[in-house]
């Protein structure tokens, strides 16, 4: 049995539509990626303050415990660390770059004692400039 010319099997793959979808996804990710800051949701305190000049700083994030009975989590530039490791890592960084700032982002429900312990660990590492990150005050 012979097939008509329009019903002959095609032995090639048309990649045009696949390439279009791929480039559209690439463009979408290129637009969205800069807006993604952290994979962590923080509820920062709100205060009325002026914005600081943007500068490349080390970020210390203190996140509340995901479940009851667990400890709060401390991150240095997206890497989970203990308070002792925080001091060691910051000391190593500041031996190379002594002019870098440290910014602390802490959830508003974090106990003050933990924030004080983190500040103490940062001070022990030799850091001289520390800032606290907050949300701008929303008028109601």
C-alpha angles and dihedrals in degrees: 000000000000123000121224115252093256092055098051114127115255113228097193132078120232105223098177097095092042091053091048092054091046094052092046090053091047091053091047092052091046090055096044100040097074091054093057108092109166136351087230127091112222129182100214121196117256121234137161105247138131119259119258122234108270111254134163103265138166112254123220110190122193110196127188119250112277092221135023113272095027126109125253113261128238121203130188109201093335094314118112113236140169121239091259092050089048091059093046095047094046091048090053092049094047093051086065101033114024096172099063121114127224121219122198120210111188129174111245091241094058112116114253089233092064092048089051091050091051091048089050091050090050091049091050090055091061099253112153102184120057128166134188119225117221138167119254113261111263116218114227 
